[in-house]
Amino acid sequence: MDSKTLYTSRPWLKFYPDNVPPSVDIPKLAVPELLDQTAERYQKKTALIFYGKKISYKELIELIDRCATGLASLGVKKGDTVAIYLLNSPQFIISYFGALKAGAKVTPVSPVYTSKEVRHQLEDSEAKTVICEDMLYANVERSGVALDNVILSNLGDFLPLLKKAFAKKAISKAYADLKPPTAEEIKRMGLLVFKEFLAAHPPQPPKIQYDPEKDIAALPYTGGTTGLPKAAMLTHRNLVAIYAMGKAWWPFVEEGKETIIAFLPLFHIYGQAVLMLSGLTQGQTLVLFTTPDMEEILNAVDRYQASAFYGVPTLYEYLKEHEKTDRVNWKRLKIVACGADTLHDTTCEGWERRTGTKILEGFGMTECTAISHSNPKDRPKQGSFGMPITGVDAAVIDMESLEFKPVNEEGELILSGPNAMAGYWKRPDANAETFIEIDGKRWMRTGDLVRMDEEGYFFFFDRKRDLIKHKGYSVFARHVEEVLYMHPQVKAAGVVGVPDPKVGQIIKAYVVLQSEARGKLSEEDIIEFCKQNLAHYKVPGIIEFRGELPKTDVGKVSRRELRDEAEDK
């Protein structure tokens, strides 16, 4: 069988669970229509639990409808962009679905963005309305962007009385240099207050005629590998596809019967699509957290008898050693899943020893609406991010020739499916580089280097941009990091290439040691360990010890920031 036929034959289907279909029909609905249908079935069921405060589906839809009515009264119409600059909270969810119900598209803004980053996203997305955490308004003001409407939200508005002080303390600590505007300033600047805004408008949203295949629902911004971040255009069909495909792939997840721990940031596509959108459109209960306080989260898993837990590798690495991890009966949960970065074997093995459960690793991107691959529940394969989920086609091609690669050979991952974005917002050049056509089929290049085994399981190697060229050799940063993580005294590591005219790039490793090893282990000790476990050309030429490493919004080591630092020196 030639390589092309191999992928088109979908070898992974042989290993699908018996009750998982190879394909699924995508409902021809817009996101608000789908949510309305679900909420109608589960009116009395709790949709959100926010630090003890419970909101039913009936209450949630009414708040969303009030938000949509209010936005329409401000002049927000179909096709406009509404920016959501909020922490995890009921207000985020109300704003997100309220904007969609008003016919707008949403662009969630990271709460850790600086005013310069806020400016880029607001201007690039063409947002004229912002729903903003009051504590973060200073960044909006400093951005200097001309806006038609600013609606300020206070985190405590949906909190029980006893939790309001906690919220104020938590957010003040996180944003110590930012102060919310006073009541006088709000009035003088013509700002709106979210709580009053909802109360002032009836739940009578406008009637919008959607075209799910063409209408953009969300503009999430990707992390910007070079230059400024760019937005993926996700249509209503993309988002509804994730609902339908996830439902087919995880048939053991029962509609209206699950409780999901939701602490992953909702502005990020992982939390946004996998937790918020898929959870609420299936009638589940979301236990919502503003900050990832592990003690509160572990208490909630037990207290609310959670059935689904989603995390990132750094979280599981932390939890496998956490003193209170054992208070949870992890075997009772239906899903313990991981995404957003690659799981190291030591993390998987340590977690399984501690809890007796396996972590289901998956893979996704903003550009494919959060997920394309996952390990099947009853047949996970360690080291693999799984196989294409229902409705997704995947293949591995040569980066230069675009020819299909044989089994177990590394190449670039390409994807095709109803979850693949319409394209990058206002980036025709990027679209031309990202989308290719093979035999009349549209494929999306991911920039990720992977291989596929004989059973259709995929294994990650690295991002194309993280490939290091050293003395003519190709070195995957992840390979070097995996060896570093094998050292018992290495807590965290990040590897990048530093430009050098003699060798192309020098391999540099940033290393965080376990506390007891600091000051005792030298750079030479780490290099010697690498020499014993790596080919000579993969051994780092530079080791730099750090107390901590920069992280992305979802907690993975940010090689981009490390690379920028290294190149600036």
TORLUMLO-122738 format. One record per residue (C-alpha): x, y, z; chain; residue in three letters. Coordinates in Angstrom, 2 decimals. Example, Ala and Ser with C-alpha at 12.3 -4.5 7.8 and 13.67 -1.06 7.14 Angstrom:
! TORLUMLO-122738
      east     north        up   chaine   residu
     12.30     -4.50      7.80        A      ala
     13.67     -1.06      7.14        A      ser
//
This chain:
! TORLUMLO-122738
      east     north        up   chaine   residu
      0.00      0.00      0.00        A      met
      1.46      3.37     -1.00        A      asp
      1.69      6.15      1.60        A      ser
     -1.19      8.18      0.24        A      lys
     -3.57      5.20      0.22        A      thr
     -2.45      4.38      3.74        A      leu
     -3.84      7.64      5.15        A      tyr
     -6.96      7.71      3.00        A      thr
     -7.79      4.18      4.24        A      ser
     -7.97      5.60      7.81        A      arg
     -6.17      2.76      9.63        A      pro
     -7.27      4.21     12.99        A      trp
    -10.89      3.20     12.36        A      leu
     -9.99     -0.44     13.11        A      lys
     -9.19      0.60     16.65        A      phe
    -12.16      2.87     17.30        A      tyr
    -14.30      1.73     20.25        A      pro
    -17.27     -0.35     19.06        A      asp
    -19.81      2.36     19.84        A      asn
    -17.90      5.21     18.16        A      val
    -18.98      5.98     14.58        A      pro
    -16.47      6.87     11.84        A      pro
    -18.46      9.96     10.83        A      ser
    -21.19     12.22     12.18        A      val
    -23.71     14.67     10.77        A      asp
    -23.22     18.27     11.89        A      ile
    -26.47     19.98     12.90        A      pro
    -27.23     22.95     10.65        A      lys
    -27.54     25.32     13.58        A      leu
    -25.81     28.41     14.91        A      ala
    -24.33     28.18     18.40        A      val
    -27.12     30.17     20.15        A      pro
    -29.76     27.97     18.51        A      glu
    -28.03     24.83     19.75        A      leu
    -27.69     26.23     23.27        A      leu
    -31.35     27.28     23.33        A      asp
    -32.43     23.76     22.39        A      gln
    -30.32     22.25     25.17        A      thr
    -31.42     24.79     27.78        A      ala
    -35.07     24.11     26.94        A      glu
    -34.54     20.44     27.85        A      arg
    -32.66     21.19     31.08        A      tyr
    -34.29     24.37     32.39        A      gln
    -34.17     23.37     36.05        A      lys
    -30.72     21.80     35.94        A      lys
    -27.73     23.70     37.30        A      thr
    -25.62     25.07     34.47        A      ala
    -22.94     26.86     36.53        A      leu
    -21.58     26.63     40.04        A      ile
    -19.37     29.61     40.83        A      phe
    -17.82     29.37     44.31        A      tyr
    -21.09     28.00     45.67        A      gly
    -23.40     30.24     43.61        A      lys
    -25.66     28.10     41.40        A      lys
    -27.22     29.29     38.14        A      ile
    -29.77     27.11     36.35        A      ser
    -30.06     26.77     32.59        A      tyr
    -33.28     28.79     32.67        A      lys
    -31.57     31.61     34.59        A      glu
    -28.49     31.48     32.35        A      leu
    -30.50     31.78     29.13        A      ile
    -32.45     34.72     30.54        A      glu
    -29.19     36.51     31.38        A      leu
    -27.78     35.73     27.93        A      ile
    -30.95     37.06     26.31        A      asp
    -30.76     40.26     28.39        A      arg
    -27.15     40.70     27.29        A      cys
    -28.05     40.18     23.62        A      ala
    -30.94     42.66     23.90        A      thr
    -28.67     45.22     25.54        A      gly
    -25.92     44.84     22.95        A      leu
    -28.45     45.27     20.14        A      ala
    -29.72     48.44     21.82        A      ser
    -26.16     49.80     21.72        A      leu
    -26.08     49.30     17.97        A      gly
    -24.22     45.99     17.88        A      val
    -25.38     44.17     14.76        A      lys
    -24.67     41.06     12.75        A      lys
    -21.02     40.83     11.75        A      gly
    -19.70     43.25     14.39        A      asp
    -16.95     42.18     16.79        A      thr
    -17.39     42.17     20.56        A      val
    -14.22     41.80     22.65        A      ala
    -14.45     39.90     25.94        A      ile
    -11.69     40.88     28.36        A      tyr
    -12.82     38.91     31.41        A      leu
    -11.60     36.33     33.86        A      leu
    -13.40     32.99     34.19        A      asn
    -16.82     33.90     35.55        A      ser
    -20.53     33.67     34.72        A      pro
    -20.10     37.09     33.10        A      gln
    -17.70     35.61     30.54        A      phe
    -20.23     32.96     29.54        A      ile
    -23.15     35.40     29.49        A      ile
    -21.14     37.86     27.35        A      ser
    -19.88     35.20     24.94        A      tyr
    -23.27     33.71     24.14        A      phe
    -25.01     37.09     24.44        A      gly
    -22.79     38.57     21.75        A      ala
    -23.40     35.58     19.47        A      leu
    -27.14     35.92     20.04        A      lys
    -26.93     39.57     18.99        A      ala
    -25.37     38.36     15.73        A      gly
    -21.83     39.50     16.56        A      ala
    -18.63     37.52     16.57        A      lys
    -16.56     37.38     19.76        A      val
    -12.85     37.85     20.31        A      thr
    -11.74     36.74     23.79        A      pro
     -8.75     38.70     25.11        A      val
     -6.23     37.19     27.53        A      ser
     -6.50     38.77     31.00        A      pro
     -2.68     38.78     31.23        A      val
     -2.24     40.91     28.12        A      tyr
     -0.52     44.26     28.39        A      thr
     -2.12     47.41     26.98        A      ser
      0.05     47.06     23.85        A      lys
     -1.25     43.52     23.24        A      glu
     -4.80     44.62     23.98        A      val
     -4.43     47.40     21.42        A      arg
     -3.30     45.00     18.70        A      his
     -6.21     42.62     19.24        A      gln
     -8.87     45.32     19.48        A      leu
     -7.64     47.09     16.36        A      glu
     -6.98     43.95     14.34        A      asp
    -10.35     42.35     15.20        A      ser
    -12.13     45.67     14.55        A      glu
    -13.89     45.47     17.92        A      ala
    -15.85     48.57     18.88        A      lys
    -17.52     47.08     21.95        A      thr
    -15.60     45.65     24.91        A      val
    -16.96     43.80     27.92        A      ile
    -14.17     44.22     30.42        A      cys
    -13.21     43.28     33.97        A      glu
    -13.29     46.56     35.87        A      asp
     -9.84     45.85     37.27        A      met
     -8.49     45.49     33.73        A      leu
    -10.04     48.65     32.30        A      tyr
     -6.79     50.59     32.77        A      ala
     -5.21     48.45     30.03        A      asn
     -8.08     49.23     27.68        A      val
     -7.73     52.95     28.43        A      glu
     -3.95     52.86     27.97        A      arg
     -4.35     51.06     24.65        A      ser
     -5.74     54.28     23.19        A      gly
     -8.22     52.44     20.95        A      val
    -11.37     54.40     20.09        A      ala
    -14.38     52.37     21.24        A      leu
    -18.12     52.86     20.93        A      asp
    -19.07     50.90     24.05        A      asn
    -17.25     49.74     27.18        A      val
    -19.14     47.59     29.68        A      ile
    -17.43     47.00     33.02        A      leu
    -17.95     43.82     35.01        A      ser
    -17.05     43.14     38.63        A      asn
    -16.02     39.62     39.57        A      leu
    -18.04     39.76     42.78        A      gly
    -21.39     40.41     41.07        A      asp
    -22.27     36.72     40.86        A      phe
    -20.56     35.62     44.05        A      leu
    -22.19     34.78     47.37        A      pro
    -21.61     37.46     50.01        A      leu
    -18.95     35.49     51.86        A      leu
    -16.93     35.01     48.67        A      lys
    -16.91     38.66     47.55        A      lys
    -14.03     39.58     49.85        A      ala
    -12.10     36.52     48.67        A      phe
    -12.58     37.53     45.04        A      ala
    -11.48     41.11     45.68        A      lys
     -8.35     39.92     47.47        A      lys
     -7.48     37.37     44.76        A      ala
     -7.88     39.77     41.85        A      ile
     -6.14     42.64     43.67        A      ser
     -3.14     40.39     44.28        A      lys
     -3.02     39.27     40.64        A      ala
     -3.41     42.81     39.27        A      tyr
     -1.79     44.90     41.98        A      ala
     -0.79     47.69     39.59        A      asp
     -4.30     48.09     38.13        A      leu
     -7.20     49.85     39.83        A      lys
    -10.85     49.85     38.74        A      pro
    -12.37     53.21     37.86        A      pro
    -14.43     54.86     40.58        A      thr
    -18.20     55.37     40.27        A      ala
    -17.52     59.02     39.45        A      glu
    -15.03     58.09     36.71        A      glu
    -17.44     55.54     35.26        A      ile
    -20.14     58.20     34.99        A      lys
    -17.80     60.85     33.62        A      arg
    -16.34     58.55     30.93        A      met
    -19.73     57.18     29.88        A      gly
    -18.89     53.59     30.78        A      leu
    -21.59     51.00     31.40        A      leu
    -21.82     48.61     34.35        A      val
    -22.54     45.00     33.41        A      phe
    -24.91     44.17     36.28        A      lys
    -26.98     47.32     35.66        A      glu
    -26.77     46.76     31.91        A      phe
    -28.40     43.32     32.23        A      leu
    -31.08     44.56     34.62        A      ala
    -32.00     47.42     32.28        A      ala
    -32.87     45.22     29.32        A      his
    -35.61     42.59     28.94        A      pro
    -34.77     39.07     27.70        A      pro
    -35.95     39.85     24.18        A      gln
    -32.96     39.28     21.88        A      pro
    -33.08     40.25     18.21        A      pro
    -34.05     37.65     15.62        A      lys
    -30.89     36.85     13.70        A      ile
    -30.74     34.87     10.47        A      gln
    -27.53     32.86     10.67        A      tyr
    -25.59     31.11      7.92        A      asp
    -23.66     28.61     10.11        A      pro
    -21.19     27.71      7.36        A      glu
    -20.22     31.28      6.56        A      lys
    -20.94     33.40      9.64        A      asp
    -17.92     33.82     11.90        A      ile
    -18.68     33.09     15.57        A      ala
    -15.27     33.60     17.16        A      ala
    -11.90     35.22     16.49        A      leu
     -9.52     33.57     18.98        A      pro
     -5.94     34.80     18.59        A      tyr
     -3.06     32.37     18.30        A      thr
      0.18     32.94     20.15        A      gly
      2.15     34.50     17.33        A      gly
      5.23     32.37     16.49        A      thr
      6.76     35.30     14.68        A      thr
      5.42     38.81     14.65        A      gly
      2.02     39.66     16.11        A      leu
     -0.69     37.12     16.97        A      pro
     -3.30     36.40     14.30        A      lys
     -6.92     35.31     14.63        A      ala
     -8.45     32.07     13.45        A      ala
    -11.88     32.55     11.87        A      met
    -14.12     29.97     13.54        A      leu
    -17.59     29.74     12.06        A      thr
    -20.74     28.66     13.86        A      his
    -20.41     25.36     12.01        A      arg
    -16.86     24.88     13.34        A      asn
    -18.08     25.29     16.92        A      leu
    -21.19     23.14     16.45        A      val
    -18.98     20.50     14.79        A      ala
    -16.89     20.19     17.95        A      ile
    -20.08     19.58     19.93        A      tyr
    -21.23     16.85     17.51        A      ala
    -17.82     15.23     17.04        A      met
    -17.09     15.19     20.78        A      gly
    -20.48     13.65     21.50        A      lys
    -19.75     10.89     19.00        A      ala
    -16.20     10.27     20.21        A      trp
    -17.10     10.09     23.91        A      trp
    -20.43      8.17     23.91        A      pro
    -19.99      7.32     27.59        A      phe
    -20.48     11.01     28.38        A      val
    -24.19     11.25     29.12        A      glu
    -26.03     14.39     28.12        A      glu
    -27.30     16.35     31.09        A      gly
    -25.65     14.07     33.65        A      lys
    -22.02     15.17     33.94        A      glu
    -20.23     17.66     36.16        A      thr
    -17.12     19.30     34.71        A      ile
    -14.40     21.08     36.67        A      ile
    -13.76     24.25     34.66        A      ala
    -10.63     26.10     35.79        A      phe
     -8.85     26.25     32.42        A      leu
     -9.00     29.81     31.06        A      pro
    -12.12     30.32     28.95        A      leu
    -10.46     32.91     26.70        A      phe
     -8.20     30.06     25.47        A      his
     -9.68     27.73     22.85        A      ile
     -9.21     24.65     25.08        A      tyr
    -11.39     26.00     27.89        A      gly
    -13.68     27.81     25.48        A      gln
    -14.58     24.91     23.15        A      ala
    -13.98     21.75     25.18        A      val
    -15.31     22.90     28.55        A      leu
    -17.66     25.85     28.06        A      met
    -19.17     25.24     24.63        A      leu
    -19.27     21.43     24.58        A      ser
    -20.28     21.26     28.23        A      gly
    -23.16     23.69     28.10        A      leu
    -24.54     22.52     24.74        A      thr
    -24.73     19.01     26.25        A      gln
    -26.57     20.15     29.37        A      gly
    -23.68     19.53     31.78        A      gln
    -22.85     21.39     35.00        A      thr
    -19.69     23.52     34.97        A      leu
    -17.96     24.11     38.30        A      val
    -16.27     27.37     37.41        A      leu
    -13.03     28.73     38.89        A      phe
    -11.45     32.13     38.32        A      thr
     -7.99     31.03     39.47        A      thr
     -6.48     27.52     39.53        A      pro
     -6.40     27.11     43.32        A      asp
     -5.56     23.41     43.65        A      met
     -6.96     22.99     47.13        A      glu
    -10.31     24.53     46.11        A      glu
    -10.35     22.49     42.92        A      ile
     -9.63     19.17     44.64        A      leu
    -12.33     19.96     47.19        A      asn
    -14.78     20.66     44.36        A      ala
    -13.99     17.40     42.51        A      val
    -15.01     15.53     45.66        A      asp
    -17.83     17.80     46.83        A      arg
    -19.67     17.96     43.51        A      tyr
    -18.81     14.39     42.46        A      gln
    -17.23     15.65     39.26        A      ala
    -17.11     13.22     36.34        A      ser
    -14.76     15.12     34.00        A      ala
    -11.41     16.80     34.68        A      phe
     -9.35     18.54     32.01        A      tyr
     -5.83     19.79     32.55        A      gly
     -2.44     20.54     31.03        A      val
      0.84     18.64     31.53        A      pro
      2.30     21.05     34.10        A      thr
     -0.84     20.63     36.23        A      leu
     -0.58     16.83     36.29        A      tyr
      3.14     17.07     37.02        A      glu
      2.24     19.22     40.03        A      tyr
     -0.70     17.08     41.16        A      leu
      1.19     13.79     41.04        A      lys
      3.27     15.09     43.96        A      glu
      0.58     17.17     45.69        A      his
     -0.13     16.10     49.24        A      glu
     -3.91     16.33     48.83        A      lys
     -4.29     14.57     45.48        A      thr
     -5.33     11.38     47.26        A      asp
     -8.48     12.96     48.67        A      arg
    -10.05     12.43     45.23        A      val
    -11.15      9.00     44.01        A      asn
     -9.87      9.54     40.47        A      trp
    -11.07      6.11     39.35        A      lys
    -14.63      7.35     39.67        A      arg
    -14.19     10.04     37.00        A      leu
    -15.19      9.23     33.43        A      lys
    -12.58     11.53     31.88        A      ile
     -9.17     12.66     33.09        A      val
     -7.84     14.40     29.99        A      ala
     -4.82     16.45     28.97        A      cys
     -4.13     18.82     26.12        A      gly
     -2.33     22.05     25.12        A      ala
      1.14     20.49     25.39        A      asp
      2.92     17.15     25.29        A      thr
      2.77     14.86     28.32        A      leu
      6.14     13.54     29.43        A      his
      6.35      9.83     30.22        A      asp
      7.53     10.55     33.76        A      thr
      4.36     12.59     34.39        A      thr
      2.09      9.82     33.05        A      cys
      3.84      7.12     35.03        A      glu
      3.91      9.14     38.24        A      gly
      0.22     10.01     37.89        A      trp
     -0.78      6.40     37.27        A      glu
      1.22      5.16     40.27        A      arg
     -0.39      7.81     42.47        A      arg
     -4.01      7.58     41.30        A      thr
     -4.41      4.24     39.53        A      gly
     -5.80      6.04     36.46        A      thr
     -4.49      6.92     33.01        A      lys
     -4.50     10.41     31.55        A      ile
     -6.19     10.58     28.15        A      leu
     -3.88     12.72     26.05        A      glu
     -5.29     14.60     23.09        A      gly
     -4.18     17.15     20.53        A      phe
     -5.71     20.26     19.09        A      gly
     -5.08     23.77     17.89        A      met
     -6.95     27.03     17.84        A      thr
     -7.15     26.55     14.08        A      glu
     -9.04     23.25     14.42        A      cys
    -11.40     24.50     17.13        A      thr
     -9.45     22.94     20.01        A      ala
     -9.32     19.24     19.16        A      ile
     -8.50     16.87     16.32        A      ser
     -7.02     13.81     18.09        A      his
     -7.58     11.89     21.29        A      ser
     -6.71      8.56     22.83        A      asn
     -9.66      6.19     23.03        A      pro
    -10.71      5.70     26.65        A      lys
    -10.15      1.95     26.81        A      asp
     -7.07      1.77     24.59        A      arg
     -4.77      4.72     25.31        A      pro
     -1.20      4.51     24.14        A      lys
      1.43      6.24     26.26        A      gln
      3.50      8.78     24.36        A      gly
      0.80      9.19     21.71        A      ser
     -1.72     12.02     21.48        A      phe
     -4.13      9.48     20.04        A      gly
     -5.94      9.08     16.76        A      met
     -8.19     11.38     14.72        A      pro
    -11.58     11.72     16.40        A      ile
    -14.84     11.13     14.55        A      thr
    -15.04     13.28     11.43        A      gly
    -11.34     14.22     11.22        A      val
     -8.90     13.08      8.54        A      asp
     -5.17     13.36      9.23        A      ala
     -1.98     12.61      7.35        A      ala
      1.77     13.18      7.54        A      val
      3.56     14.87      4.64        A      ile
      7.08     15.96      3.75        A      asp
      7.52     19.63      4.68        A      met
      9.12     20.51      1.34        A      glu
      7.75     18.15     -1.32        A      ser
      4.31     17.72      0.32        A      leu
      4.49     13.99     -0.48        A      glu
      2.81     11.61      1.99        A      phe
      5.25     10.01      4.43        A      lys
      5.34      6.27      5.20        A      pro
      4.30      4.82      8.56        A      val
      6.58      5.83     11.46        A      asn
      8.38      8.50      9.44        A      glu
      8.38     12.06     10.72        A      glu
      6.73     14.84      8.78        A      gly
      4.23     17.67      9.04        A      glu
      0.73     16.92     10.30        A      leu
     -2.11     18.01      8.00        A      ile
     -5.80     17.96      8.92        A      leu
     -9.15     18.03      7.19        A      ser
    -12.58     18.15      8.79        A      gly
    -15.57     20.32      9.70        A      pro
    -13.67     21.70     12.70        A      asn
    -10.91     23.26     10.53        A      ala
    -11.08     27.05     10.56        A      met
    -12.29     29.10      7.63        A      ala
     -8.90     30.80      7.58        A      gly
     -6.86     33.49      9.30        A      tyr
     -8.59     36.85      9.77        A      trp
     -7.22     39.41      7.27        A      lys
     -4.14     37.26      6.56        A      arg
     -4.30     36.10      2.89        A      pro
     -0.57     35.33      2.82        A      asp
     -0.86     33.08      5.90        A      ala
     -3.89     31.35      4.38        A      asn
     -1.97     30.64      1.19        A      ala
      0.78     28.98      3.25        A      glu
     -1.61     27.09      5.54        A      thr
     -4.13     25.53      3.16        A      phe
     -3.26     23.07      0.43        A      ile
     -5.42     21.02     -1.91        A      glu
     -4.72     17.38     -2.67        A      ile
     -6.98     15.59     -5.18        A      asp
     -9.68     18.22     -4.65        A      gly
     -9.59     17.93     -0.85        A      lys
     -8.76     20.92      1.36        A      arg
     -6.09     20.24      3.98        A      trp
     -4.76     22.49      6.72        A      met
     -1.03     22.45      7.46        A      arg
     -0.41     22.54     11.20        A      thr
      3.31     23.22     11.43        A      gly
      3.59     20.28     13.85        A      asp
      6.07     17.49     13.20        A      leu
      4.64     14.06     13.97        A      val
      4.62     10.41     12.93        A      arg
      1.84      7.84     12.68        A      met
      2.24      4.18     13.67        A      asp
      0.68      1.12     12.02        A      glu
     -2.48      1.40     14.14        A      glu
     -3.18      5.02     13.28        A      gly
     -1.94      6.51     16.57        A      tyr
     -0.03      9.76     16.18        A      phe
      3.11     10.82     18.06        A      phe
      4.31     14.38     18.46        A      phe
      7.89     15.43     17.80        A      phe
      7.98     19.16     17.72        A      asp
      6.72     22.36     16.21        A      arg
      8.32     23.09     12.86        A      lys
      9.50     26.42     14.24        A      arg
     11.20     24.65     17.18        A      asp
     13.36     22.46     14.94        A      leu
     17.00     23.32     15.67        A      ile
     19.56     23.17     12.86        A      lys
     22.96     22.35     14.39        A      his
     25.98     21.60     12.16        A      lys
     23.64     20.40      9.41        A      gly
     21.74     18.09     11.74        A      tyr
     18.06     18.50     12.58        A      ser
     17.48     18.44     16.33        A      val
     14.03     18.35     17.87        A      phe
     13.88     20.53     20.99        A      ala
     11.44     18.09     22.54        A      arg
     13.89     15.17     22.24        A      his
     16.46     17.07     24.28        A      val
     13.83     18.15     26.82        A      glu
     12.67     14.55     27.30        A      glu
     16.20     13.51     28.24        A      val
     16.54     16.45     30.62        A      leu
     13.27     15.43     32.32        A      tyr
     14.77     11.96     32.85        A      met
     17.26     13.49     35.29        A      his
     15.80     13.05     38.80        A      pro
     16.88     16.57     39.85        A      gln
     15.39     18.42     36.87        A      val
     12.00     19.95     37.62        A      lys
     11.41     21.79     34.32        A      ala
     13.26     22.41     31.07        A      ala
     12.99     24.37     27.86        A      gly
     15.30     23.99     24.84        A      val
     15.84     26.45     21.98        A      val
     18.30     27.16     19.22        A      gly
     20.55     30.22     19.42        A      val
     21.76     31.61     16.05        A      pro
     25.48     31.06     15.48        A      asp
     27.36     31.72     12.21        A      pro
     29.71     28.73     12.69        A      lys
     27.23     25.94     13.47        A      val
     23.88     27.39     12.42        A      gly
     22.32     27.19     15.87        A      gln
     23.72     26.34     19.28        A      ile
     21.44     24.18     21.44        A      ile
     20.62     25.99     24.65        A      lys
     18.74     24.45     27.58        A      ala
     17.04     26.44     30.31        A      tyr
     16.75     24.22     33.39        A      val
     14.88     24.50     36.69        A      val
     16.33     22.19     39.35        A      leu
     14.53     20.59     42.26        A      gln
     15.03     22.76     45.33        A      ser
     17.36     20.29     47.05        A      glu
     19.70     20.21     44.01        A      ala
     20.16     23.95     43.62        A      arg
     23.74     25.00     44.20        A      gly
     24.88     21.37     44.19        A      lys
     24.42     20.41     40.55        A      leu
     26.52     22.24     37.93        A      ser
     25.99     23.03     34.27        A      glu
     28.72     20.50     33.47        A      glu
     26.80     17.81     35.37        A      asp
     23.75     18.37     33.18        A      ile
     25.83     18.35     29.99        A      ile
     27.51     15.10     31.05        A      glu
     24.10     13.53     31.70        A      phe
     23.02     14.58     28.20        A      cys
     26.17     13.10     26.66        A      lys
     25.27      9.75     28.20        A      gln
     21.74      9.82     26.80        A      asn
     21.87     11.76     23.53        A      leu
     23.70     11.62     20.21        A      ala
     26.68     14.00     20.25        A      his
     25.03     16.57     17.98        A      tyr
     21.96     16.82     20.27        A      lys
     23.89     17.69     23.43        A      val
     23.23     21.28     24.59        A      pro
     26.15     23.63     24.24        A      gly
     24.74     26.03     26.83        A      ile
     22.94     25.31     30.11        A      ile
     21.30     28.14     32.01        A      glu
     19.74     27.50     35.42        A      phe
     16.56     29.38     36.26        A      arg
     14.26     29.62     39.27        A      gly
     11.30     29.34     36.92        A      glu
     10.50     29.35     33.21        A      leu
      8.09     31.59     31.31        A      pro
      4.76     29.94     30.68        A      lys
      2.03     30.39     28.11        A      thr
     -1.53     31.23     29.16        A      asp
     -2.33     27.55     29.63        A      val
      0.80     26.70     31.61        A      gly
      3.21     25.16     29.11        A      lys
      6.83     26.31     28.86        A      val
      7.00     29.19     26.37        A      ser
      9.84     28.37     24.00        A      arg
      8.98     31.51     22.06        A      arg
      9.86     33.73     25.04        A      glu
     13.01     31.70     25.76        A      leu
     14.04     31.97     22.12        A      arg
     13.48     35.72     22.15        A      asp
     15.58     36.04     25.31        A      glu
     18.38     33.92     23.89        A      ala
     18.50     35.86     20.64        A      glu
     18.58     39.21     22.46        A      asp
     21.70     38.29     24.41        A      lys
//
